[in-house]
Amino acid sequence: MDAGTSSERPSGRTMQVRCCIVGGGPAGMMLGYLLGRAGIDVVVLEKHADFFRDFRGDTVHPSTLQVMDELGLIDGFLKLPHQRLQKLDGMFGGTSVRIADLSRVDTKYPFIAFMPQWDFLNFLREAGQRFSSLKVMMNAKAVDIIRQGEQIAGVRVKTPQGMLDIRADLTIACDGRHSIVRERAGLAVEEIGAPMDVLWFRAGRRPNESENLFARVEPGKMMVTFDRGDYWQCAYVIAKGQFDAVKARGLPALLHDVARMAPILKAGLSDVKGWDDVMLLTVAINRLKRWTLPGLLCIGDAAHAMSPIGGVGVNLAVQDAVATANLLAAKLARGCPSEDELDAVRRRREFPVKMTQRMQVTAQNNIINAALKSGDQPLKVPLVMRLITAVPWLQGITARLVGVGVRPEHVHSPARS
């Protein structure tokens, strides 16, 4: 369907709102909550019937915990089941290393909370129910944008009840790295690249199993494990585009490699019964050169896809949402902000995004790429990693970069009583 013809062929059902947020991930749900809190007439569209997606990132960093605190939500939030991580330890070619120590960061919540993202999103949805101006629509998939001249005037949505045209003064794309809104708007993406993909799977965890290792790097192999209480969440890193080659070797060969790298997983790997239990996550690092059109703003992964390095994607998305509400909520109360006012979000957030992506690329080139290409050659711990391990205060710097980030955002958007 041609985007330019959307407004010429109405679906028959229409809705009018001040702001339409496409995508019910961390950016979309947090922004919906903040705008609903400010009394803005806003609808959030989530294409799935629920938030249950095993591949969603589930690291909630100190910067996001601080936002939840500023919103008065932290007590209820931390009552949800979660695990806490302060020290990021690893094995690099048989040598123990410490990557970061969050206990050294001057922040109110000096830990990473591991929590299923569906719990985080459901919590925001339930907390937002007290705002009459906020509506969350599940099973509502945006399939096109509506244009009115040069203005983006809303989206066309597929729902179980049929097609629906949602006309909005402002449309905000939070629909991820494969954003349909971004594609229909024709916004150009700058690809930065990533040398790896990730195989994502679970291994059962027995009550007596305990290990503090976060990352394991061996010649030609790398894996990250998260203790999720009754199971281990595993991220096995492979070279970009090599999934077919891994499958050709067979699942037993993969599981043998995993068990050799992490013997504690050996018993729990019986839960991985077939390739259907292994999900391929295609890693990308990219960003938009232009985040806006008249009536349209992109944030979160729709504006900048992050590598899983550091687990910062969720938190960058939340930071984008907070900055957007801070800059635009009061203006939205009066109508659609101008494109220059919308672009203030990019001007605020582009530096943190670029700096974070630059750090991810540095880690890729100096650690991950080197490890994956090393074959059978012995791995030497990079100098910078040896320094961080040897000098504790450096562990606080890396922890701050990962846990708090560059230019963290704080809630300044209005709250209507």
Disulfide bonds with the S-S distance in Angstrom:
none
